[in-house]
Every structure is written in structure tokens, then in C-alpha cells.
């Protein structure tokens, strides 16, 4: 069976490929400095339309955000999503409203059980795109003392010095 020759007139139409935004929207660097991260979870977010548009523009902050667990649900508190100037006029945009986190039952039970233990808290680490969906990385964390923070900083500085030495050694040859 012979194949028909493809010409511009009988070729399949080329559909436009939709580009999904990629990468991290916002990071909570303060959480990495203030807490030991024990276990990480990926949660979906319940958002309204203007919030998604603002997230595409990268207008989100997670600096003082945390996860509140009540009534067998998880809520993201303190996340600030700045509304765009071009947002709809009939919608009253609240930049710091509480947003529901979408987790399955096993993950919620693990979070509830761990947070009830002494010293554990649930914090938001980052907001990022996963295909066309916005995901929030949350973590079970234990608070650091001041001497722990200093120790972490010293380790980071030492690693940086080693990296500098390795780079400069290669250039001298």
C-alpha cells in the first residue's frame, strides 16, 4: 500500500501548542532559616481568577505564611498575592485572604498527628507551577534555636569558601 504524498493542501493542521508557565513563583527563604525541615508535602491551592493572573505575573510573597489545620482541612494563612491593576472592578480583591490547601486524607492525618506533637509546625515553603496548576510545597518543621542558625550559617560560609577555592584552582593552571 503506497502512502499519499503530503502537500501543503492535504497536510495535517498545525495546532498551536499552549505554553504552560514553569518554575517557582515564590520562595519562603525565612522558613528555611528559622526551621529544620522534616517532611515535605505538595498541595494544590483553591484560587480565584485574579489570583492566578497575579501569580502568572509573579506577584506573590510567602514571607510570614504558615499552614493552619482545623476541621480536617488545611488553610494557607499569611500568603500575600498582590492584585494586578487590570483586575476586574466588580471583584473586591483581598491580597491576604486565607486559601484552602488541597491534600488527600492520609497527608492531612499525618500533618494533624505531627503538629499535635510538641515543637512541630506546618509552614509553606514555595509556590510553583506544575503544568498549568499552582502548587504549594508545605513542610513539617521544627523550630531552630539561635545557635542552630549560627551553625547553619557557618556551614554555608565554609561551603562557599570551598567552592571559591575549587574555581580559582582551575583557573590558575
Phi, psi and omega in degrees: 000124184272142178275144178286143180287136181274126175240168178300339183274332180248009179287155177292143179292145179267110179280148177289131177275126178284134178265120176276137176295146183232160172098185184275137177270311182211145177241149175251083182291332180297324180295321179292332179280325187267345187226151165273125182274121182265307185215140183249147177230152174250125182234146172278166181236141173267113185234158172263172187299315182295331179291321179294319178296320179293322178293325176297328178277356177078029184258065179223149177225139180241022191303305183252030184273151178210173182250125178259129180250114176207148179053044180056032176223157177246136182233137177268117183249145173081004177281127184252115176247111183284126179290147177286157177294331183271013181294159183299143183279337182275355178255126177273112186271120175255108186293336184246028181293158178283137182240137182284137176261137182259107178231155176278170189298319180298317180295319178297317179296320179295317178298312181299315181297320182285323181291331178288340174288159183289131172091349180269144175218159178252123181234154176271128181263319183200158169245135181208164177270136170233102192058245181256009183253150176265127179242151177240127177267117178247158185219148168276127187222154173245139183294144177265148171274169182298320182291331176294319180296319179295320180297317179298319180295320178296318178299317181297317179296319179296318178298320179296319179296320178297316179298318178299316180297319180296318180293315182290329178295320180292329182279336182288331184292000000 
